């Protein structure tokens, strides 16, 4: 019996390793549909038709080469909500992705937001006065550049991070090219639409969405999302609010276009935006 169980475990492990190798190859060799958004900015999309994590997955990426003419920025509503498209109204906007977690009923972020040195929203702690799973990391903005920060375990950490703007969000997925350990809570282990930011060593930044809640795209759990970012060569990667909030938008002189398939209207189209409290913007300087 013991030998039988060991054999089963060995076969299972071998199968999982084979699947993981196959998934990574599928990502690396994917023939992404690529279009230019602006100088140094391109949109990459691919539909993994039942070929990633034993499921179909639709992935959209805005890849930004860090240039002096571009600047990342944080935009927010302190006590209300509006669509990603509405956040993109300014003429200098190039791309937008939804931001961190928020109060769906009353508006405003439930995670710490600082803009131009001013605190806009504080963290809403759990009933036990502890940080939630998405309050242990942040996206920081300094002089138009973006970085990903990890909680140091101390109270008031976000107040001390050197950043002009700061958006607490998470969980953190990758640090220094190594995956972070994720708790086995449902939010992490269940498949949902996902939004993420990744910083690459080659001075590129990725704004990434994975669509979900549809037969055309299952969505990912955070273990899968972390693997995807690793295969895309992320040095640091962080999860944003996902689910019905997941929205990625690009803008040029001709049009403003949601490029993923937001799920809030339960249709496979680009119309299902959910109103959110904050976003990450790429602007022209």
C-alpha positions in Angstrom: 0.0 0.0 0.0 2.8 2.4 0.9 4.6 1.7 -2.4 1.3 2.3 -4.2 0.8 5.7 -2.5 4.4 6.7 -3.2 3.9 5.7 -6.9 0.7 7.8 -7.1 2.5 10.8 -5.5 5.4 10.4 -7.9 3.1 10.3 -11.0 1.1 13.3 -9.7 4.3 15.3 -9.1 5.7 14.4 -12.5 2.4 15.4 -14.2 2.3 18.8 -12.4 5.9 19.5 -13.4 5.1 18.6 -17.0 2.1 20.8 -17.0 4.1 23.7 -15.5 6.8 23.3 -18.1 4.2 23.2 -20.9 2.5 26.4 -19.5 5.7 28.3 -19.3 6.6 27.3 -22.9 3.2 28.4 -24.1 3.7 31.8 -22.6 7.2 32.3 -23.9 6.3 31.1 -27.4 2.9 32.9 -27.6 2.5 34.9 -30.8 1.1 38.0 -29.1 -1.0 40.4 -31.1 1.1 43.6 -30.8 0.0 47.2 -31.6 1.8 50.5 -31.0 0.0 52.8 -28.6 2.6 55.6 -28.4 6.3 55.9 -28.7 7.7 53.4 -26.2 4.3 52.0 -25.4 2.7 49.0 -26.9 -0.4 46.8 -26.4 0.1 43.0 -26.3 -2.8 40.6 -26.3 -3.2 36.8 -26.5 -6.0 34.3 -26.1 -4.6 31.1 -24.7 -7.4 28.8 -26.0 -7.5 26.1 -23.4 -3.7 26.2 -23.3 -2.7 27.9 -20.0 -3.2 26.3 -16.6 -5.5 23.7 -18.3 -7.9 26.5 -19.2 -8.6 29.4 -21.6 -7.2 32.7 -20.6 -7.3 36.1 -22.3 -4.4 38.3 -21.3 -3.8 42.0 -22.1 -0.6 43.9 -21.4 0.4 47.5 -21.9 4.2 47.4 -22.0 5.9 50.7 -21.2 9.5 51.4 -21.9 10.6 53.9 -19.4 11.2 57.2 -21.2 11.6 60.8 -20.1 8.4 61.7 -22.0 6.2 59.4 -19.9 5.1 59.7 -16.3 3.1 57.3 -14.1 0.5 58.9 -11.9 -2.2 58.1 -9.4 -5.8 59.4 -9.8 -8.5 58.9 -7.2 -11.9 59.9 -5.9 -11.8 60.4 -2.2 -15.5 59.6 -1.4 -17.0 58.6 -4.7 -16.6 56.3 -7.7 -16.2 56.7 -11.5 -15.3 54.5 -14.4 -11.8 54.0 -15.7 -13.0 55.7 -18.9 -14.0 58.8 -16.9 -10.6 58.8 -15.2 -9.0 58.8 -18.7 -10.7 62.1 -19.7 -7.6 64.2 -19.6 -5.9 64.8 -23.0 -2.4 63.7 -21.7 -3.5 60.2 -20.7 -2.0 57.3 -22.7 -3.1 54.2 -20.6 -5.1 53.5 -17.4 -5.6 50.4 -15.3 -7.9 50.1 -12.3 -6.3 50.5 -8.9 -6.7 49.2 -5.3 -9.7 48.1 -3.3 -12.6 50.4 -2.5 -15.9 50.9 -0.8 -18.5 49.8 -3.4 -21.4 51.4 -1.5 -19.9 54.7 -0.2 -16.9 55.2 -2.5 -13.3 55.9 -1.7 -10.4 53.5 -1.1 -10.4 51.1 1.8 -6.6 51.0 1.5 -4.1 53.8 2.1 -3.9 56.5 -0.6 -1.5 59.4 -0.6 -1.3 62.0 -3.3 1.2 64.8 -3.6 2.2 64.1 0.1 -1.4 64.4 1.3 -3.2 61.4 2.9 -6.5 60.9 1.0 -7.6 57.6 2.5 -6.4 55.6 5.5 -6.3 51.8 5.7 -9.5 50.3 7.0 -8.3 47.5 9.3 -10.0 44.2 10.1 -12.2 43.8 13.1 -9.1 42.6 15.1 -7.3 45.9 14.1 -4.9 44.0 11.8 -4.0 44.7 8.2 -5.9 42.8 5.6 -4.1 40.6 3.1 -4.0 43.5 0.5 -2.5 46.1 2.9 1.0 44.7 3.1 2.5 46.2 -0.1 2.1 49.3 -2.2 2.7 50.9 -5.6 4.9 54.1 -5.1 5.2 57.0 -7.5 8.2 59.3 -7.6 8.9 61.9 -10.3 6.8 59.9 -12.8 8.5 56.6 -12.1 6.8 53.6 -10.5 8.1 51.1 -8.0 6.7 48.3 -5.8 7.2 48.4 -2.0 6.9 45.7 0.6 5.5 46.2 4.2 8.3 46.1 6.7 6.0 44.7 9.5 5.7 48.0 11.4 2.6 50.1 12.1 2.6 53.3 10.1 4.9 51.9 7.4 3.1 53.6 4.6 3.5 57.0 6.2 7.3 56.5 6.0 7.6 55.2 2.4 9.4 57.9 0.4 6.9 58.6 -2.3 5.1 61.6 -3.7 2.0 59.3 -4.3 1.4 55.9 -2.7 -1.3 53.3 -3.3 -1.4 50.4 -0.8 -2.6 47.2 -2.5 -1.8 43.6 -2.9 -1.0 40.9 -2.3 2.6 41.2 -3.3 3.4 38.5 -5.9 7.1 38.8 -6.8 10.1 40.5 -5.2 13.6 40.5 -6.7 12.4 37.9 -9.3 11.3 35.5 -6.6 7.6 34.6 -5.9 6.2 35.6 -2.5 4.5 33.0 -0.3 0.7 33.4 -0.5 -1.8 32.4 2.1 -4.3 29.7 1.2 -7.3 32.0 1.5 -10.1 31.8 -1.1 -9.2 35.2 -2.6 -5.7 33.8 -3.5 -6.7 30.3 -4.6 -9.9 31.0 -6.5 -10.0 32.1 -10.2 -11.1 35.6 -10.9 -10.4 38.4 -13.4 -7.1 39.9 -12.3 -5.2 43.2 -12.6 -1.5 43.6 -11.9 1.6 45.8 -12.2 5.0 44.4 -12.9 8.4 46.0 -13.1 11.0 44.4 -15.3 14.8 44.6 -15.1 15.0 45.9 -18.6 13.5 49.2 -17.6 10.0 48.2 -18.7 6.7 48.3 -16.8 3.7 46.1 -17.4 0.1 47.0 -16.8 -1.6 43.6 -17.1 -5.2 42.2 -17.0 -6.5 38.7 -17.1 -10.1 38.4 -18.0 -12.4 35.9 -16.3 -15.9 34.7 -15.3 -16.5 33.7 -18.9 -16.1 30.5 -20.9 -13.6 32.3 -23.1 -11.4 33.2 -20.2 -11.5 31.4 -16.8 -9.5 34.0 -14.8 -6.5 33.1 -12.6 -5.8 32.4 -9.0 -2.9 34.4 -7.6 -0.5 31.4 -7.7 -1.2 31.3 -11.5 -0.9 35.0 -11.9 2.5 35.0 -10.0 3.8 32.3 -12.4 2.6 34.3 -15.4 4.5 37.3 -14.2 7.6 35.2 -13.6 7.5 33.9 -17.2 7.1 37.4 -18.4 10.4 38.2 -16.6 9.0 40.4 -13.9 11.5 41.5 -11.2 8.7 42.8 -8.9 5.0 42.2 -9.3 1.9 43.2 -7.4 -1.8 42.4 -7.5 -4.4 45.1 -7.8 -8.2 45.0 -7.2 -9.6 42.5 -9.7 -13.0 40.8 -10.3 -15.5 43.1 -11.9 -13.1 46.0 -11.4 -10.5 44.7 -13.8 -10.2 47.2 -16.6 -7.4 48.2 -19.0 -7.7 51.2 -21.3 -5.5 52.8 -23.9 -5.9 56.2 -25.5 -4.6 58.0 -28.6 -5.7 61.0 -30.6 -8.3 59.0 -32.4 -10.1 57.1 -29.7 -10.3 56.0 -26.1 -10.6 52.2 -25.9 -11.1 49.6 -23.2 -9.0 46.7 -24.5 -9.9 43.9 -22.1 -13.3 42.4 -21.4 -14.6 43.7 -18.1 -17.0 41.2 -16.5 -19.4 43.4 -14.5 -22.1 43.2 -17.2 -21.6 39.4 -17.5 -21.1 39.8 -21.3 -18.0 39.2 -23.5 -17.6 42.8 -24.6 -15.8 46.0 -23.6 -18.8 47.7 -22.0 -18.8 46.0 -18.6 -16.8 48.6 -16.6 -17.4 48.8 -12.9 -17.0 52.2 -11.3 -13.9 52.4 -9.1 -12.3 54.8 -6.6 -8.7 55.0 -8.0 -6.5 54.1 -11.0 -2.9 54.1 -12.2 -2.3 56.4 -15.2 0.4 56.7 -17.8 0.6 60.3 -18.9 2.5 62.2 -21.5 4.9 64.7 -19.9 
